[in-house]
Amino acid sequence: MSILRGKNILLGITAGIAAYKTASLVRLFIKAGANVKVIMTPASKDFVTPLTLSTLSKNPVLSSFTNEEDENDTWNNHVELGLWADLFLIAPATANSLSKMATGNSDNLLLATYLSAKCPVYFAPAMDLDMYKHQTTINSFETLKSFGNIMIPATSGELASGLTGEGRMAEPEEILAFIEKDILRHLPLNGKQVLITAGPTHEAIDPVRFIGNHSSGKMGFEIAKAAANLGANVVLISGPTHEKAEHSLIEIIPVESAQDMYEAVHKHFNYTDIAILSAAVADYKPKYVADQKIKKKDSTLHIELEKTKDILASLGNIKQKQVLVGFALETNNELENAIKKLKSKNLDLIVLNSLNDDGAGFGGETNKVTIINKEENITNYSLKSKAEVAQDLMKEILKQIDA
């Protein structure tokens, strides 16, 4: 999953031959999970058809303030378009349109929307090499960048004129990668390594049976997505689960048993900035695992259990600068037991779940948590979706980093 997933992208197209590339660009944005709306200057429709772009974007393409075929139709509100967008990309950006942007000229819908936009604005120039190097064009570039706009530099190559040189609009894949990289650069967890555990562990009794629990892994997967959306590189170590986390910044390592998880966590912990252990790891495992399926013979079956390694405590013993976060699922003396776990395992934060709260715990779509930091400050949260809980947790973690 791309960092652009769920973003509202406004694509402005001006009248350059490179406009033909915008069909591929819209398709890439949609594939990345973004919502796309397209504004065209009237002249740009000579280079690519609105029908193509509206089909790919699944939204009507706009090019004027009103519908020229129906004078009673709704006015296309440039202010609302500017407010809708999370980012505004103008590609191709011709010398003519760049000059108008730099001087505040707003003689079409695209330019009026540009002046109304509150979001980051990217522009990808496209023109012949002499135009690209002309001082007036350079002045436009510098003026627009001084306003906070972000330039996606043109590349060198064969141009429409037949000449070869600088001025060719960046390819759609290059534009997508540039924007993703720029967004990541400004995110609070950019460059941070985050380790997360999720799901249950299965402790084998014999080749077909195991001891486990009802954890779905959903909470851990939502935390992983929340961390990745803040720019972190996430290693998600998960026990058996049906949950998915398709994101370019998330690496999923599947494990089965508590010992598997212990080994995987310790393999990655030294390179970690933040560790969030939300997995429901079995406290006990069968001492002896049968090589073959145990046959049903007697009315009872006795299985000797032994403790598994305490992963969270082991990390608390060796942590250096890492922020370490644990989870506590309690049924009685909740706060007392959670604080005890926070202190004994050398945690920075602990997330308390109570099975006494409706909508909390294993398997569901919601959770109700209390987050306690190492100063024993307690923050109670209402019942929320697990995605919202994950966002709340990341906000508390950011406070620990900034402290």
C-alpha positions in Angstrom: 0.0 0.0 0.0 1.3 3.4 -1.0 1.6 6.4 1.4 -0.9 8.0 -1.0 -3.7 5.6 -0.1 -6.8 7.6 0.9 -5.3 10.9 -0.2 -7.3 13.3 -2.2 -5.2 14.3 -5.3 -6.2 17.2 -7.6 -4.5 16.9 -10.9 -4.2 20.0 -13.0 -3.4 19.6 -16.7 -2.2 22.4 -18.9 -1.8 22.5 -22.7 1.4 20.7 -23.4 2.1 17.6 -25.5 3.1 15.8 -22.3 -0.6 15.9 -21.3 -0.9 12.5 -23.0 1.1 11.0 -20.1 -1.6 12.1 -17.6 -3.7 9.1 -18.4 -1.0 6.8 -17.0 -0.5 9.2 -14.1 -4.2 9.1 -13.1 -4.1 5.3 -13.3 -1.0 5.1 -11.1 -2.6 7.3 -8.5 -5.8 5.2 -8.5 -3.7 2.0 -8.2 -2.0 3.6 -5.2 -5.4 4.0 -3.5 -5.8 7.7 -3.9 -8.9 9.7 -4.8 -8.4 11.7 -8.0 -10.1 14.7 -9.5 -8.9 16.3 -12.7 -9.0 20.0 -13.8 -8.0 20.8 -17.4 -7.3 24.1 -19.0 -9.6 24.4 -22.1 -6.6 24.2 -24.5 -5.3 21.0 -22.9 -8.3 19.1 -24.2 -6.6 19.2 -27.6 -3.9 16.8 -26.2 -5.9 14.3 -24.1 -9.7 13.8 -23.9 -11.7 14.4 -20.7 -13.5 11.2 -21.4 -10.3 9.2 -20.9 -9.4 10.9 -17.7 -12.9 10.8 -16.2 -13.1 7.1 -16.9 -9.8 6.5 -15.2 -10.4 8.8 -12.3 -14.1 7.8 -11.8 -14.9 11.5 -11.4 -16.1 14.2 -13.9 -13.3 16.2 -15.4 -13.7 20.0 -15.0 -12.4 22.7 -17.3 -14.6 25.7 -16.8 -16.5 27.4 -14.0 -19.8 26.4 -15.4 -21.2 23.8 -17.7 -21.1 25.5 -21.1 -23.9 23.2 -22.4 -26.2 23.9 -19.5 -26.3 27.5 -18.1 -28.5 26.3 -15.2 -26.0 23.7 -14.1 -24.1 24.0 -10.8 -21.1 26.3 -10.6 -17.8 24.5 -10.3 -16.5 26.0 -7.0 -12.7 26.4 -7.2 -12.5 27.1 -3.4 -14.2 23.8 -2.5 -11.9 22.0 -4.9 -8.8 23.6 -3.3 -10.1 22.6 0.2 -10.9 19.0 -0.9 -7.4 18.3 -2.1 -4.6 16.8 0.2 -2.2 17.7 -2.6 -2.4 19.5 -5.9 -0.3 18.4 -8.8 0.0 20.5 -12.0 1.4 18.3 -14.8 2.3 19.1 -17.4 3.0 22.7 -16.3 3.7 24.8 -19.4 5.7 28.0 -19.5 2.5 29.9 -20.0 0.7 28.5 -17.0 3.7 28.7 -14.8 4.1 32.4 -15.6 0.4 33.0 -14.8 0.8 31.1 -11.5 3.8 33.2 -10.6 2.0 36.5 -11.2 -1.4 35.5 -9.8 -3.2 35.5 -13.1 -6.4 33.4 -12.8 -8.1 33.4 -16.2 -9.3 29.8 -16.0 -10.6 27.3 -13.4 -7.3 25.6 -12.9 -5.5 28.8 -12.0 -8.3 30.0 -9.8 -8.2 26.7 -7.9 -4.4 27.0 -7.6 -4.8 30.3 -5.9 -7.4 28.8 -3.5 -5.5 25.7 -2.6 -4.4 25.2 1.0 -2.6 22.0 0.4 1.0 21.3 -0.9 1.3 22.1 -4.6 3.6 20.2 -6.9 4.3 21.2 -10.5 6.0 19.2 -13.2 7.3 21.5 -16.0 7.2 20.4 -19.6 8.5 22.5 -22.5 11.2 22.7 -25.2 14.7 23.1 -24.0 15.1 26.8 -25.0 11.9 27.7 -23.1 13.0 25.7 -20.1 16.3 27.6 -19.9 14.9 31.0 -20.6 15.4 33.5 -17.8 11.6 34.3 -17.6 10.9 30.6 -17.1 13.7 30.3 -14.5 12.2 33.3 -12.7 8.8 31.5 -12.7 10.4 28.4 -11.1 12.1 30.5 -8.4 9.0 32.5 -7.6 6.8 29.5 -7.3 9.3 27.7 -5.1 9.6 30.8 -2.9 5.8 30.5 -2.4 6.3 27.0 -1.0 5.4 25.1 -4.2 7.4 22.0 -5.0 9.0 21.5 -8.4 9.4 18.1 -9.9 12.3 18.8 -12.3 12.0 18.0 -15.9 14.4 15.4 -17.4 16.5 15.3 -20.5 15.4 13.4 -23.6 13.8 13.7 -27.0 11.4 16.6 -27.1 8.3 17.2 -29.3 10.3 19.6 -31.4 12.7 16.8 -32.4 15.5 18.3 -30.4 17.1 16.5 -27.5 17.7 18.2 -24.1 16.2 19.3 -20.8 12.5 20.1 -20.6 10.9 16.7 -20.9 8.2 16.1 -18.2 9.2 13.5 -15.7 7.6 10.1 -16.4 4.4 9.2 -14.4 6.3 6.6 -12.4 9.0 9.2 -11.5 6.3 11.8 -10.5 4.6 9.2 -8.3 7.9 8.2 -6.6 8.9 11.9 -6.2 5.6 12.8 -4.4 5.7 9.7 -2.2 9.3 10.4 -1.2 8.5 14.1 -0.5 5.5 13.2 1.7 7.5 10.7 3.7 10.3 13.2 4.2 7.9 15.4 6.2 6.3 12.6 8.3 7.2 12.4 12.0 8.4 8.8 12.0 10.4 9.1 8.7 13.5 7.0 9.0 12.4 5.3 12.3 12.4 1.6 12.6 9.3 0.2 14.4 8.9 -3.4 15.5 5.4 -4.7 16.2 4.1 -8.0 17.3 0.6 -9.1 16.6 -1.8 -12.0 16.8 -1.8 -15.2 18.9 0.8 -17.9 19.1 0.1 -21.6 18.6 1.9 -24.0 20.9 1.9 -27.5 19.5 0.5 -30.5 21.4 1.0 -32.9 18.5 1.2 -32.4 14.7 -2.5 -31.4 14.4 -3.4 -29.8 17.8 -2.2 -26.7 19.6 -2.9 -24.4 22.5 -3.9 -20.9 21.4 -6.2 -18.0 22.1 -8.9 -15.9 20.4 -6.6 -13.0 19.3 -7.3 -12.0 15.7 -4.2 -9.8 15.3 -6.3 -6.9 14.1 -5.1 -4.5 16.8 -1.4 -5.1 15.9 -2.1 -4.8 12.2 -3.8 -1.5 12.7 -0.9 -0.2 14.8 1.5 -1.3 12.0 -0.6 0.6 9.4 -0.7 3.7 11.6 3.0 3.7 12.1 3.7 3.2 8.4 1.4 6.1 7.6 3.6 8.3 9.8 6.6 7.3 7.7 8.1 4.5 9.8 9.7 1.4 8.4 7.7 -1.4 10.1 8.7 -5.0 10.9 5.4 -6.7 11.8 6.0 -10.1 13.5 2.7 -11.9 13.4 1.3 -15.2 14.7 -1.3 -17.0 12.7 -4.0 -14.6 11.5 -6.1 -13.7 8.5 -5.3 -10.0 8.8 -3.6 -8.1 5.9 -1.4 -5.1 5.9 -0.5 -4.3 2.3 1.8 -1.3 2.7 5.2 -0.5 1.0 6.7 0.3 4.4 5.5 -2.8 6.3 7.5 -6.1 6.2 5.5 -9.0 7.7 7.3 -11.9 9.3 4.9 -14.8 10.0 5.7 -17.0 13.1 3.8 -19.8 14.8 5.0 -20.3 18.4 6.1 -18.2 21.3 9.7 -19.4 20.7 9.5 -18.4 17.0 8.3 -14.9 18.0 10.9 -14.6 20.7 13.7 -15.4 18.2 12.3 -13.1 15.5 11.8 -10.2 17.9 15.4 -10.5 19.3 16.8 -10.7 15.7 15.4 -7.2 14.9 15.3 -5.4 18.3 18.8 -3.9 18.2 17.9 -2.0 15.0 14.6 -0.8 16.4 13.7 2.7 17.6 10.2 1.8 18.8 8.9 -1.7 19.8 5.2 -2.3 20.3 4.4 -5.7 21.6 0.6 -6.2 21.1 0.7 -10.0 20.4 -1.2 -12.3 22.7 1.7 -14.7 23.4 1.0 -17.9 25.1 2.2 -17.9 28.7 2.6 -21.7 28.7 3.4 -24.4 26.2 3.3 -28.2 26.3 6.5 -29.5 27.8 6.5 -32.5 25.5 5.2 -32.4 21.9 4.0 -35.7 20.5 5.5 -36.8 17.2 2.2 -38.3 16.0 -1.4 -37.4 16.6 -2.5 -38.4 20.1 -5.3 -41.0 19.8 -8.5 -40.6 21.8 -8.3 -43.3 24.4 -9.1 -42.3 27.9 -11.9 -39.9 29.2 -9.2 -37.4 30.3 -5.9 -36.2 28.9 -3.1 -34.8 31.0 -0.7 -32.4 29.3 2.3 -31.0 31.3 2.9 -27.4 30.6 5.9 -25.2 31.0 6.4 -21.4 30.9 7.3 -19.7 27.6 10.0 -17.1 27.5 8.7 -13.6 28.5 9.5 -11.6 25.3 8.5 -8.3 26.8 10.5 -8.7 29.9 13.5 -9.8 27.9 13.4 -6.7 25.8 13.0 -4.5 28.9 16.2 -6.0 30.3 18.3 -5.1 27.2 16.7 -2.0 25.9 18.9 1.1 25.4 17.3 4.0 23.6 14.3 2.2 22.3 10.7 3.2 23.2 9.1 0.0 24.5 5.4 -0.5 24.6 3.5 -3.4 26.1 -0.2 -4.5 26.3 -2.0 -5.8 29.4 -5.3 -7.6 29.1 -6.8 -7.7 32.6 -10.0 -8.9 34.2 -9.5 -7.7 37.8 -7.4 -5.0 39.6 -6.7 -3.7 36.1 -4.8 -0.5 36.9 -2.8 -2.0 39.7 -1.7 -5.0 37.5 -1.0 -2.8 34.5 1.2 -0.4 36.5 3.0 -3.4 38.0 3.7 -4.8 34.6 4.9 -1.3 33.3 7.5 -1.1 36.1 8.6 -4.7 36.3 9.2 -5.0 32.6 10.9 -1.5 32.2 8.3 -0.2 29.7 7.8 3.3 28.5 4.0 2.9 27.9 1.5 0.2 28.6 -1.9 -0.2 26.9 -4.5 -1.6 29.2 -7.5 -3.6 27.9 -10.2 -4.8 30.3 -12.3 -7.8 29.4 -15.0 -6.2 31.6 -15.5 -3.4 28.9 -18.1 -4.2 26.2 -16.5 -4.0 22.8 -12.9 -4.4 24.0 -10.6 -7.4 23.8 -10.1 -10.1 21.2 -11.8 -10.6 17.9 -13.9 -7.4 17.5 -13.6 -4.3 15.4 -13.4 -2.0 18.4 -11.3 -1.5 21.5 -11.4 0.5 24.7 -8.0 1.2 26.2 -6.2 3.1 28.9 -2.7 4.2 28.2 -0.2 4.6 31.1 3.3 6.1 30.7 6.3 5.5 32.9 5.5 8.5 35.0 2.2 6.7 35.7 0.1 9.3 34.0 -3.1 7.7 33.0 -5.2 8.5 29.9 -8.6 6.8 29.5 -10.0 6.5 26.0 -13.6 5.9 25.0 -14.7 2.9 22.9 -13.3 3.4 19.4 -12.4 1.4 16.2 -9.1 -0.4 16.5 -7.8 1.9 13.7 -8.6 5.0 15.9 -7.0 3.3 18.9 -3.9 2.7 16.9 -3.8 6.4 16.0 -4.2 7.4 19.6 -1.4 5.1 20.6 0.9 6.6 18.0 0.2 10.1 19.3 1.3 8.9 22.8 4.4 7.4 21.4 5.3 10.6 19.5 5.1 12.4 22.9 7.7 10.0 24.2 10.0 10.6 21.3 9.6 14.4 21.6 10.1 14.4 25.4 
